[in-house]
Amino acid sequence: MTANSVRPHANPAATVPRRVLMGRAAVLLGHLLRGGAALVSHTTVGVLRGDLDTRRDRWLVDLVTRLGPAFIKAAQLLATRVDVLPPRVCAALGRLHDCVQPVPLMAGADELRGTGLVLDRGADGVARPVAAGSIACVYRATAPDGRRIAVKVRRPGVARQLTVDLELLRRSTCLLARLPRMRGIPAVAVVDQMAQAVHGQLDFLREARFLEKFRENMAQESGIRVPAVHRDLSDDGLLVMEFVEGLRRRAPHEFPEMAREQAVLATLRGIYRMLFIDGLVHCDLHPGNLYFLPDGEVVLVDAGFTVRLDERTRAAFAWFFLQMSVGGGEACAEIVLSTATAGPDADTDGFRRELATLVRGNSGVSAADFDLVTFAGSLFDIQRRHNLYAAPEFVFPLLSLLVLEGTVRAFAPQVDFQKVAGPYLVEALLGDASQPAD
């Protein structure tokens, strides 16, 4: 990972008292023991009814939800690491985006005291969020000058709980990494990277900077919008933004065909600009952070999980994507090998052969038949079988496309991913070629 890819908000694990860690560990152990008993029950019923996999997936999501926000966020990030975990487990963990309980704010909430912000409240005086995540919730409000705004507020006590739980998760991973079956798997490195990404989402000032930069960058693309940040009202604990009306998840049938295609093309142009031109990448483009409006306009929100690619990584990913589109399997293999971690007995020659075959097999496939999720899953499966593990700076850009792919396929399956990328790849690679050599 590059030094500036994911910065932690804070990492005060060393200051957490041992008694606090032990107390929290006891609580988590209780959840795990009850979860183990529930798994036995789910397995028994699943075998009898023939739906074992479904019940195990449901059990996993329920268990992680009970463990708390650190584990929910960690699981959401691990859901992307199909190079480390089996695809079915990743798919189950990916459902955690929709399993977060909202936090109503009572009148006189400490989080807003003295700010002058007035939350929209129901008849019972309670402000209910318009969006809920595992770390923060977003509320509709009015600024002192009458502006309609959205206010992002951290969940009560979440920063402290994340610190404790992530430290326990790291220590547990260090112990598990000593097991024979775990040798060669960069489990500790993956957890460390994940912890940095989670801590980074606590830093609202960092997110405000990213949102402003996305707004500046996306202004060069038509049809994609990023809400303005109100810096005068924001601080480390509150992120105040322009409120955009009408943001809700919509099914494809709610749009005319032209609007669906327009929204998908705008989205792809935006993500390709991030990946190949700007190097600032939003890695969490699930339907709760990316909204399609009825007129085909796209609204991008919540830049908590954002990475900044260094120039070498940005150029390498652009070159990989270009080679993938023209069937350059050998070149793709070399790019991946230059970023991957080799485990014991890594078979780099076997990896080169299999990846070259995979890329060539997909280079002539029509746009409607090309499935990026299947391709990426095969890529990571080949790596795993040859004891190679993807570097985060290579996974994160691909992650942004993987999260987005399902939405694109649902709304406009006829759109050609690779054709839309062409102008951005040309601009990126020609721009790199014009730079003086080191």
TIKOL-421273 format. One record per residue (C-alpha): residue number from 1; x negated, y, z negated. Coordinates in steps of 0.05 Angstrom, whole numbers, plus 5000, padded with zeros to 4 digits. Example, Ala and Ser with C-alpha at 12.3 -4.5 7.8 and 13.67 -1.06 7.14 Angstrom:
BEGIN
1|4754|4910|4844
2|4727|4979|4857
//
This chain:
BEGIN
1|5000|5000|5000
2|4974|5069|5016
3|4960|5115|4959
4|5017|5161|4975
5|5069|5110|4998
6|5107|5102|4933
7|5091|5144|4873
8|5116|5124|4804
9|5158|5175|4766
10|5122|5152|4704
11|5091|5088|4680
12|5088|5094|4604
13|5089|5018|4593
14|5027|5022|4548
15|5065|5066|4499
16|5125|5019|4491
17|5121|4991|4420
18|5112|4916|4417
19|5174|4910|4373
20|5216|4943|4427
21|5190|4895|4480
22|5203|4836|4435
23|5273|4859|4417
24|5291|4870|4490
25|5260|4803|4508
26|5305|4768|4458
27|5366|4801|4489
28|5345|4781|4559
29|5330|4710|4535
30|5401|4706|4509
31|5428|4727|4577
32|5384|4676|4611
33|5405|4619|4565
34|5478|4635|4576
35|5464|4641|4650
36|5432|4572|4650
37|5494|4542|4618
38|5537|4578|4670
39|5493|4550|4726
40|5506|4479|4702
41|5581|4492|4704
42|5577|4525|4773
43|5536|4467|4799
44|5584|4414|4773
45|5645|4449|4802
46|5608|4466|4866
47|5590|4393|4879
48|5661|4371|4867
49|5692|4424|4911
50|5639|4426|4965
51|5621|4500|4957
52|5556|4493|4917
53|5516|4546|4955
54|5571|4598|4949
55|5578|4587|4874
56|5503|4590|4863
57|5499|4655|4901
58|5555|4684|4859
59|5520|4660|4795
60|5455|4693|4815
61|5489|4760|4828
62|5527|4756|4762
63|5464|4740|4723
64|5423|4796|4752
65|5480|4845|4740
66|5482|4825|4666
67|5407|4835|4659
68|5414|4909|4673
69|5393|4964|4721
70|5319|4948|4725
71|5335|4877|4747
72|5390|4900|4795
73|5343|4949|4829
74|5286|4899|4829
75|5331|4846|4859
76|5355|4895|4913
77|5282|4908|4932
78|5264|4834|4928
79|5322|4820|4975
80|5279|4851|5029
81|5218|4806|5017
82|5237|4748|5062
83|5163|4735|5069
84|5162|4714|4995
85|5233|4688|4979
86|5278|4641|5018
87|5326|4677|5065
88|5388|4651|5029
89|5364|4680|4963
90|5349|4747|4997
91|5419|4748|5026
92|5451|4735|4958
93|5409|4789|4924
94|5428|4838|4979
95|5500|4836|4954
96|5479|4873|4891
97|5488|4939|4928
98|5563|4930|4919
99|5563|4905|4847
100|5546|4969|4809
101|5595|4996|4757
102|5609|5071|4758
103|5596|5114|4696
104|5652|5164|4679
105|5628|5228|4645
106|5669|5254|4587
107|5681|5328|4574
108|5619|5363|4546
109|5570|5312|4574
110|5499|5327|4551
111|5471|5318|4621
112|5506|5381|4646
113|5507|5425|4583
114|5481|5495|4598
115|5478|5486|4674
116|5542|5524|4691
117|5564|5466|4735
118|5637|5446|4730
119|5653|5374|4747
120|5718|5355|4780
121|5758|5319|4726
122|5822|5279|4723
123|5882|5295|4680
124|5848|5257|4623
125|5787|5303|4626
126|5741|5249|4652
127|5696|5260|4713
128|5691|5198|4756
129|5634|5188|4805
130|5645|5189|4880
131|5585|5142|4887
132|5550|5096|4838
133|5481|5065|4839
134|5442|5024|4790
135|5400|5085|4769
136|5446|5144|4780
137|5517|5165|4797
138|5541|5223|4841
139|5598|5269|4820
140|5637|5324|4856
141|5630|5392|4823
142|5633|5467|4831
143|5572|5513|4824
144|5575|5578|4784
145|5582|5617|4849
146|5640|5574|4873
147|5601|5528|4921
148|5628|5457|4927
149|5570|5411|4909
150|5550|5339|4894
151|5512|5326|4830
152|5469|5265|4821
153|5460|5246|4748
154|5417|5191|4719
155|5452|5137|4680
156|5445|5148|4604
157|5381|5117|4577
158|5363|5087|4644
159|5291|5114|4646
160|5272|5083|4580
161|5307|5017|4596
162|5273|5013|4664
163|5205|5023|4632
164|5216|4968|4581
165|5248|4918|4629
166|5197|4928|4685
167|5140|4918|4637
168|5172|4853|4612
169|5183|4832|4684
170|5110|4845|4701
171|5084|4807|4640
172|5130|4748|4656
173|5105|4748|4728
174|5033|4747|4705
175|5048|4684|4665
176|5086|4650|4722
177|5030|4667|4771
178|4985|4618|4733
179|5029|4559|4752
180|5000|4514|4806
181|5059|4524|4853
182|5050|4600|4849
183|4977|4601|4868
184|4964|4642|4930
185|5030|4680|4925
186|5018|4754|4910
187|5073|4754|4859
188|5041|4805|4812
189|5025|4852|4869
190|5097|4847|4895
191|5125|4863|4826
192|5076|4921|4817
193|5097|4950|4884
194|5170|4940|4866
195|5161|4974|4798
196|5128|5034|4831
197|5186|5039|4880
198|5237|5035|4823
199|5201|5087|4780
200|5198|5133|4840
201|5274|5134|4843
202|5276|5166|4774
203|5241|5228|4800
204|5295|5274|4827
205|5247|5329|4844
206|5210|5281|4889
207|5275|5259|4921
208|5294|5332|4932
209|5230|5344|4970
210|5243|5282|5013
211|5314|5304|5028
212|5290|5373|5049
213|5238|5342|5094
214|5289|5293|5124
215|5335|5352|5137
216|5279|5389|5173
217|5258|5328|5213
218|5328|5306|5232
219|5346|5376|5256
220|5308|5356|5319
221|5359|5301|5333
222|5432|5313|5352
223|5488|5279|5314
224|5452|5265|5248
225|5460|5307|5186
226|5425|5310|5118
227|5460|5349|5063
228|5424|5411|5039
229|5391|5410|4970
230|5407|5466|4921
231|5339|5475|4889
232|5364|5532|4846
233|5411|5485|4810
234|5368|5421|4810
235|5316|5398|4760
236|5282|5333|4739
237|5347|5305|4711
238|5397|5332|4761
239|5397|5332|4837
240|5448|5381|4865
241|5466|5378|4939
242|5516|5403|4989
243|5581|5364|4984
244|5601|5332|5049
245|5676|5317|5054
246|5701|5251|5082
247|5644|5206|5064
248|5670|5135|5058
249|5656|5068|5088
250|5695|5058|5152
251|5705|4995|5192
252|5688|4994|5266
253|5761|4991|5286
254|5773|5060|5255
255|5731|5093|5310
256|5741|5100|5385
257|5688|5062|5423
258|5652|5125|5446
259|5646|5151|5374
260|5618|5084|5351
261|5564|5084|5404
262|5549|5157|5392
263|5538|5144|5317
264|5494|5084|5329
265|5450|5120|5380
266|5442|5180|5333
267|5423|5132|5276
268|5372|5095|5318
269|5341|5160|5344
270|5335|5184|5272
271|5302|5120|5246
272|5254|5117|5305
273|5234|5189|5292
274|5220|5169|5220
275|5180|5108|5238
276|5140|5130|5298
277|5135|5206|5296
278|5143|5233|5225
279|5119|5175|5182
280|5170|5191|5128
281|5216|5131|5124
282|5283|5121|5089
283|5281|5047|5070
284|5352|5039|5042
285|5399|5053|5099
286|5456|5009|5074
287|5529|5033|5083
288|5527|5069|5016
289|5472|5115|5040
290|5489|5122|5114
291|5559|5145|5133
292|5592|5149|5201
293|5644|5205|5209
294|5704|5198|5256
295|5674|5245|5308
296|5611|5202|5313
297|5567|5246|5269
298|5521|5209|5220
299|5507|5232|5149
300|5445|5208|5113
301|5442|5213|5037
302|5401|5189|4977
303|5327|5189|4992
304|5307|5153|4928
305|5274|5094|4964
306|5230|5131|5013
307|5159|5117|5034
308|5108|5160|5070
309|5066|5121|5120
310|4994|5142|5130
311|4972|5156|5201
312|4939|5089|5210
313|5000|5050|5187
314|5048|5092|5229
315|5006|5082|5291
316|4998|5007|5278
317|5072|4998|5269
318|5087|5036|5333
319|5037|4993|5371
320|5067|4929|5341
321|5137|4950|5363
322|5113|4966|5433
323|5076|4900|5440
324|5137|4863|5413
325|5181|4894|5466
326|5134|4874|5523
327|5118|4804|5498
328|5048|4819|5473
329|5048|4764|5420
330|4972|4759|5411
331|4967|4834|5399
332|5025|4831|5349
333|4990|4775|5312
334|4926|4815|5306
335|4964|4875|5279
336|4999|4833|5226
337|4934|4798|5207
338|4900|4865|5197
339|4951|4883|5143
340|4968|4815|5111
341|4939|4782|5049
342|4911|4713|5061
343|4926|4659|5010
344|4884|4596|4998
345|4876|4553|5060
346|4907|4606|5105
347|4914|4583|5176
348|4903|4646|5218
349|4895|4608|5283
350|4960|4572|5273
351|4993|4638|5255
352|4968|4670|5319
353|4995|4614|5362
354|5064|4612|5330
355|5074|4687|5328
356|5053|4694|5401
357|5104|4641|5419
358|5158|4677|5378
359|5145|4744|5411
360|5142|4716|5481
361|5207|4679|5469
362|5242|4743|5450
363|5212|4790|5502
364|5261|4770|5557
365|5323|4766|5514
366|5380|4814|5530
367|5396|4870|5481
368|5461|4836|5460
369|5425|4771|5444
370|5364|4800|5408
371|5373|4793|5333
372|5322|4833|5293
373|5341|4799|5228
374|5328|4730|5258
375|5264|4754|5290
376|5238|4784|5225
377|5259|4722|5186
378|5220|4678|5235
379|5160|4725|5230
380|5158|4721|5155
381|5172|4646|5155
382|5111|4636|5201
383|5070|4678|5153
384|5093|4640|5092
385|5079|4572|5124
386|5009|4594|5142
387|4995|4623|5073
388|4996|4696|5095
389|5035|4750|5058
390|5057|4815|5088
391|5029|4880|5061
392|5081|4929|5035
393|5060|4984|5084
394|5080|4936|5140
395|5143|4909|5106
396|5174|4976|5088
397|5181|5003|5159
398|5210|4937|5182
399|5256|4938|5121
400|5287|5003|5145
401|5307|4970|5210
402|5330|4906|5177
403|5377|4942|5130
404|5406|4981|5188
405|5412|4924|5238
406|5477|4895|5211
407|5512|4963|5217
408|5487|4972|5288
409|5511|4903|5310
410|5579|4914|5279
411|5591|4982|5311
412|5556|4978|5379
413|5526|4909|5395
414|5513|4930|5467
415|5462|4983|5447
416|5390|4964|5466
417|5345|4973|5405
418|5282|4971|5446
419|5304|5018|5502
420|5325|5072|5452
421|5256|5066|5419
422|5219|5077|5485
423|5213|5153|5485
424|5191|5155|5412
425|5138|5102|5423
426|5111|5140|5482
427|5109|5205|5443
428|5076|5170|5383
429|5023|5133|5423
430|5007|5190|5470
431|5001|5236|5411
432|4954|5189|5376
433|4912|5182|5439
434|4904|5258|5443
435|4874|5261|5374
436|4799|5263|5367
437|4767|5196|5348
438|4741|5188|5277
//
